[in-house]
Amino acid sequence: MNEPHSKRQISRICVHEGEERYNPYDAITTPIVQTSTFIFKSTDAIEGYTCRGEAHYEYTRYGNPTQTAAQKKLAALEGAESALLFSSGMSAVTTTLLCLLQSGDHIIITDDAYKKSLEFCKYVLPQYGIGFDIVSVHDYDAMEKAIRPNTRIFFSESPTNPYLNIMDLERLAKMLKGTKVLLLCDSTFASPYNMQPLEFGVDLVIHSCTKYLGGHNDLLAGVVMGRTALIEEILKFHKILGGIVDPLVGYLLIRGLKTFDVRMQRLNDNGMQVAQFLENHPRVQRVYYPGLPSHPHHEIAKRHMTGFGAVVSFEMDADLEGTKRFLDQLKLFRIGPSFGGAESLITHPASVSYYDCTRDERIGLGIKDNLIRLAAGIEEAEAIIGDLEQAFAASA
């Protein structure tokens, strides 16, 4: 498993990193610099900025002090040289891919990736002359065979959604060594608390900050992190495409990160307890949680991760209607598609993420009628499990 958090001083990073000890107003919190435009004191100051490389903000689409503080904190948390914030996780994905790929290039993406990331590769990138291959998340031989002379990116997620498959990032990095292929990993379902993909040879890490990093279900943001040279290239596209975070969102992200360490401790603990409860429940057919020995990638997860998160997927011993009855009986859980916040959430992928597919199409993608994905919140584990137990009983 990764280095213990006490050695990384993760709480110190979350509370202090990236923020000025004394800001212009002597406020203990980083100010929200809510402005579109930054002024110059003179024409010489303008020339200092444009011609002599002197530091100065110009326009919030190009950068903002609140955004900068959040980016520095995130980079320190991930162990990256640099970080760049976006308006959402998907904005981070799409801007990064559009920057690093050009007509004639080729991308490989795993079949268990986020649905919208797959759709972007299938329906948008071909419009720009960019080819793609979708490979099984379980088949490393197929991954290697898919590499072409014009392949530029291998894009995967770890853990994946909704089955929480874990990629062997070390194996992938070795596979791509000596090629021109960049390895990108969407690590939203792990968070930097539980896994740092850069340590295993990944070139760029992407997160939806909406989830664990923000932690309060009150912001939308995404981030890409890695080597400064790569981030600076992406920044050029970012300035053009404009998918920026508002200063208020930057502040909310900083605020959420202050308690990231203590939140993740509770979320990891709750996730494990809920997974163990479900695996032993007679009305559950199968549980998908990388922290359980029954998960097919448990051994990889133990090598890559320090904890296993709050998301648990499971298949009920019920048909579609029985599964819906169970969901409707829950009292603490809210039915909703996100995760990583204070509140426990639960969702039915067949009804939410794959509502526009026929049943045969869904089954072909592995999305069964009885599949449920839950995200434990920071409530007591006893309260979360008690709600699941009463819903099982009420829907029997």
Secondary structure by P-SEA (a helix, b strand, c coil): ccccccccaaaaaaccccccccccccccccccccccbbbbccaaaaaaacccccccccccccccaaaaaaaaaaaaaaccccccccccaaaaaaaaaaaaccccbbbbbcccccaaaaaaaccccccccbbbbbbbcccaaaaaaacccccccccccccccccccccaaaaaaaaaccccbbbbbbcccccccccccccccccbbbbccccccccccccccccccccaaaaaaaaaaaaaacccccaaaaaaaaaaacaaaaaaaaaaaaaaaaaaaaaaccccccccccccccccaaaaaaacccccccbbbbbccccaaaaaaaaaacccccccccccccbbbbbcccccccccccaaaaaaacccccbbbbbbccccaaaaaaaaaaaaaaac
